């Protein structure tokens, strides 16, 4: 018996071991609202009512997933997420000239050359990763109506597709609003920013994202921004202390927008970022006491870790320093003189930085996501043994110290040639850098998540 709709039909399928199975068919909606029907199955004096919910017209529906367990706290989810991996330079790719414009789904391959596949995510899962961070652009190249802040439906569908690759593998997934052309992470952090308008735009964008993913379970997390205020102290961006207060306003807007969509979003774990996602700046400008959330124990905080920069990512010598090939207590005798990172940034420094996050955030109820970390493999593996050892020791040190201090380490992966932080060959869906992967695996094995 079907009550309330002519768009739903039920057919008996089969019966096995005392269980009766039925096929339910739902016609695509042409309405602008979510609609429901009740299927009532009657046998003798027994009956079972099942509510069938149909998405509104044009909505993207989540795949079949296990029943949601939205009762896990942020602490409980974090313990299941390490180690993590970034689908970098991919769904966040694009051109800042396309702010509030639509450039289509082809932007996925603007910054790197491979379209994401299920085979790639299968390889990530097989390598031992437990979570995937998917940096996303929305305003930069995926807006069909600037005034309404309407996100391109085709783009939402593609993001869904990539998220589903991960969900199929029982991976935890983070989608964020990345640099996104700097519309909020730079423009929203200037002295003359229109804060009211920016918050209204932020609400419209996150309402659409959250509404489209509201049926997903606790495996999906949302991160409000990426590196808010990068470039603080330069140009027209306000100072870090003022910027921290500004970020708190924007993050509060993000949280309220997501929660207002209801469904599983009422309890979804959300992630907020420190100024520049810098450890020292976040510790010195901790705004968490200003954040209010209708959900209890559902917030994480995010920082990134690329210290020392002249070893991890500097591409050429500068007047303030040289790029380095060697790092760590055991790797100071490389073949190229003057290419060893300052000893003050060795393994002890890594541990001290992660300890700051534990003391200031984890111990106060906020697990930490090291949303990005990594060091460039500058030379082909095997060409310089000390460089190889430096890369391996760096990855192991960061992963071990992060986990020991209640932080989820998520390796950045750019899918590029040397020098780069590329772990996987995406076109071949295979491991590209064994140095990095083996050290991440070793770091996890050596670590122990702290008791709270």
ZINOR-V640895 format. One record per residue. RES is the residue in one letter. SS is DSSP state (H for helix, E for strand, - for the rest). PHI is phi in radians with two decimals (* if undefined). Layout:
res = <RES;RES>
ss = <SS;SS>
phi = <PHI;PHI>
//
This chain:
res = <X;X;X;X;X;X;X;X;X;X;X;X;X;X;X;X;X;X;X;X;X;X;X;X;X;X;X;X;X;X;X;X;X;X;X;X;X;X;X;X;X;X;X;X;X;X;X;X;X;X;X;X;X;X;X;X;X;X;X;X;X;X;X;X;X;X;X;X;X;X;X;X;X;X;X;X;X;X;X;X;X;X;X;X;X;X;X;X;X;X;X;X;X;X;X;X;X;X;X;X;X;X;X;X;X;X;X;X;X;X;X;X;X;X;X;X;X;X;X;X;X;X;X;X;X;X;X;X;X;X;X;X;X;X;X;X;X;X;X;X;X;X;X;X;X;X;X;X;X;X;X;X;X;X;X;X;X;X;X;X;X;X;X;X;X;X;X;X;X;X;X;X;X;X;X;X;X;X;X;X;X;X;X;X;X;X;X;X;X;X;X;X;X;X;X;X;X;X;X;X;X;X;X;X;X;X;X;X;X;X;X;X;X;X;X;X;X;X;X;X;X;X;X;X;X;X;X;X;X;X;X;X;X;X;X;X;X;X;X;X;X;X;X;X;X;X;X;X;X;X;X;X;X;X;X;X;X;X;X;X;X;X;X;X;X;X;X;X;X;X;X;X;X;X;X;X;X;X;X;X;X;X;X;X;X;X;X;X;X;X;X;X;X;X;X;X;X;X;X;X;X;X;X;X;X;X;X;X;X;X;X;X;X;X;X;X;X;X;X;X;X;X;X;X;X;X;X;X;X;X;X;X;X;X;X;X;X;X;X;X;X;X;X;X;X;X;X;X;X;X;X;X;X;X;X;X;X;X;X;X;X;X;X;X;X;X;X;X;X;X;X;X;X;X;X;X;X;X;X;X;X;X;X;X;X;X;X;X;X;X;X;X;X;X;X;X;X;X;X;X;X;X;X;X;X;X;X;X;X;X;X;X;X;X;X;X;X;X;X;X;X;X;X;X;X;X;X;X;X;X;X;X;X;X;X;X;X;X;X;X;X;X;X;X;X;X;X;X;X;X;X;X>
ss = <-;E;E;-;-;-;-;E;E;E;E;E;E;E;E;E;-;-;E;E;E;E;E;E;E;E;-;-;-;-;-;-;-;-;E;E;E;E;E;E;E;E;E;-;-;E;E;E;E;E;E;E;E;E;-;-;-;-;-;-;-;-;-;-;-;-;-;-;-;-;-;-;-;H;H;H;H;H;-;-;-;-;-;E;E;E;-;-;-;-;-;-;-;-;-;H;H;H;E;-;-;E;-;-;H;H;H;H;H;-;-;-;-;-;-;-;-;H;H;H;H;H;H;H;H;H;-;-;-;-;E;E;E;E;-;-;-;-;-;E;-;E;E;E;E;-;-;-;-;E;E;-;H;H;H;H;H;H;H;H;H;H;H;H;H;H;H;H;-;-;-;E;E;E;E;E;-;-;-;H;H;H;-;-;-;-;H;H;H;E;-;-;-;-;H;H;H;H;H;H;H;H;H;H;H;H;H;H;H;H;H;H;-;-;-;-;-;-;-;E;E;E;E;-;-;-;-;-;-;-;-;-;-;-;-;-;E;-;-;H;H;H;H;H;H;H;H;H;H;H;H;H;H;H;H;H;H;H;H;H;-;-;H;H;H;H;-;-;-;E;E;E;E;-;H;H;H;-;H;H;H;H;H;H;-;-;-;H;H;H;-;-;-;-;-;-;-;-;E;E;E;E;E;E;E;-;-;-;H;H;H;H;-;-;-;-;-;E;-;-;E;-;-;-;-;E;-;-;-;-;-;-;-;-;-;-;-;-;-;E;-;-;H;H;H;-;H;H;H;H;H;H;H;H;H;H;H;H;H;H;-;H;H;H;-;-;-;E;E;E;E;E;E;-;-;-;E;-;-;-;-;-;-;-;H;H;H;H;H;H;H;H;H;H;H;H;H;H;H;H;H;H;H;H;-;-;E;E;E;E;E;-;-;-;-;-;-;-;-;E;-;-;-;E;E;-;-;-;-;E;E;-;-;H;H;H;H;H;H;H;H;H;H;H;H;H;-;-;-;-;-;->
phi = <*;-2.01;-2.05;1.70;-2.84;-1.82;-1.61;-2.09;-2.31;-2.23;-2.31;-1.11;-1.83;-2.90;-2.45;-2.59;0.90;1.42;-1.84;-1.68;-1.95;-2.28;-1.72;-1.94;-2.00;-2.13;-1.32;-1.04;-1.36;-2.04;-1.84;-1.59;-2.25;-1.18;-2.16;-2.31;-2.42;-1.97;-1.76;-1.96;-1.86;-2.12;-2.42;1.05;-1.63;-1.73;-2.55;-2.37;-1.80;-2.20;-1.57;-1.80;-1.84;-1.92;-1.13;-1.23;-0.96;1.46;-1.29;-1.62;-1.72;-1.15;-1.29;-1.12;-2.33;-1.05;-0.89;-1.14;-2.02;-1.47;-1.55;-1.24;-1.36;-1.03;-1.09;-1.19;-1.19;-1.00;-1.13;-1.76;-1.82;-1.71;-1.44;-2.05;-2.37;-1.80;-1.46;-1.36;1.03;-2.18;-1.32;-1.70;-1.20;2.68;-2.25;-1.13;-1.23;-1.73;-1.07;1.08;-2.24;-1.98;-1.87;1.52;-1.36;-1.18;-1.08;-0.99;-1.97;-1.29;-1.72;-2.68;-1.81;-2.08;-1.34;-1.18;-2.21;-1.08;-1.06;-1.10;-1.16;-1.04;-1.17;-1.08;-1.07;-1.10;-1.35;1.87;-1.31;-1.90;-2.61;-2.28;-1.72;-1.98;-1.09;-2.32;-1.79;-2.30;-1.19;-1.46;1.74;-2.45;-2.00;-1.64;-2.47;-1.13;-1.15;-1.51;1.02;-1.32;-1.42;-0.98;-1.10;-1.15;-1.21;-1.03;-1.13;-1.21;-1.08;-0.97;-1.04;-1.21;-1.02;-1.15;-0.99;-1.33;-1.05;-1.02;-1.66;1.05;-1.57;-1.38;-2.33;-2.01;-2.00;-2.33;-1.91;-1.42;-0.91;0.93;1.31;1.37;-1.06;-2.00;-1.25;-2.00;-1.02;-1.38;-1.95;-1.58;-1.12;-1.80;-1.11;-1.51;-1.12;-1.05;-1.14;-1.07;-1.15;-1.14;-1.14;-1.05;-1.09;-1.10;-1.19;-1.24;-1.10;-1.16;-1.06;-1.11;-1.12;-1.32;-2.02;-1.18;-1.47;-1.24;-1.50;-1.18;-1.22;-1.85;-2.12;-1.94;-2.05;-1.09;-2.47;-2.24;-2.25;-1.04;1.39;-0.97;1.71;-0.96;1.55;-2.03;1.06;-1.79;-1.38;-1.19;-1.13;-1.10;-1.08;-1.16;-1.12;-1.04;-1.14;-1.15;-1.05;-1.00;-1.09;-1.17;-1.14;-1.09;-1.09;-1.02;-1.06;-1.14;-1.11;-1.15;-1.06;-1.17;-1.36;1.22;1.04;-1.17;-1.20;-1.10;-2.16;-1.12;-1.28;-2.05;-2.15;-2.04;-1.95;-1.44;-0.96;1.06;0.83;-1.79;-1.03;-1.14;-1.19;-1.25;-1.09;-1.33;-2.30;-1.35;-1.76;-1.06;-1.16;-1.58;-1.55;-2.03;-2.42;-1.21;-1.59;-1.78;0.99;-2.17;-2.05;-2.08;-2.03;-2.26;-2.34;-2.08;-2.47;-2.31;-1.65;-1.39;-1.09;-1.22;-1.63;-1.36;-2.57;-1.11;-1.67;-2.67;-1.11;-2.12;-1.19;-1.68;2.96;-1.79;-1.23;-2.09;-1.75;-2.20;-2.66;1.82;-1.03;-1.78;-2.30;-1.89;-2.10;-1.27;-1.34;-1.87;-1.10;1.35;-1.95;-1.78;-1.11;-0.97;-1.06;-1.19;-1.84;-1.37;-0.99;-1.14;-1.15;-0.99;-1.08;-1.11;-1.16;-1.16;-1.09;-1.07;-1.20;-1.14;-1.12;-1.58;-2.22;-0.95;-1.15;-1.84;1.70;-2.02;-1.09;-2.06;-1.86;-1.46;-1.06;-2.53;-2.72;2.83;-2.50;-1.15;-1.38;-1.60;-2.06;-0.98;-1.00;1.75;-1.37;-2.47;-1.06;-1.26;-1.13;-1.01;-1.13;-1.12;-1.10;-1.08;-1.15;-1.13;-1.08;-1.14;-1.09;-1.12;-1.11;-1.12;-1.14;-1.07;-1.11;-1.04;-1.98;1.29;-2.07;-1.61;-1.43;-2.19;-1.24;-1.42;-2.40;-1.82;0.97;-2.39;-1.50;-1.33;-1.38;-2.91;-1.80;-1.29;-1.73;-2.02;-1.46;-1.22;-1.09;-1.65;0.88;-2.46;-1.27;-1.78;-2.12;-1.23;-0.94;-1.20;-1.13;-1.07;-1.29;-1.10;-1.07;-1.16;-1.14;-1.11;-1.13;-1.50;-1.74;-2.48;-1.10;-1.29;-1.29;-1.89>
//
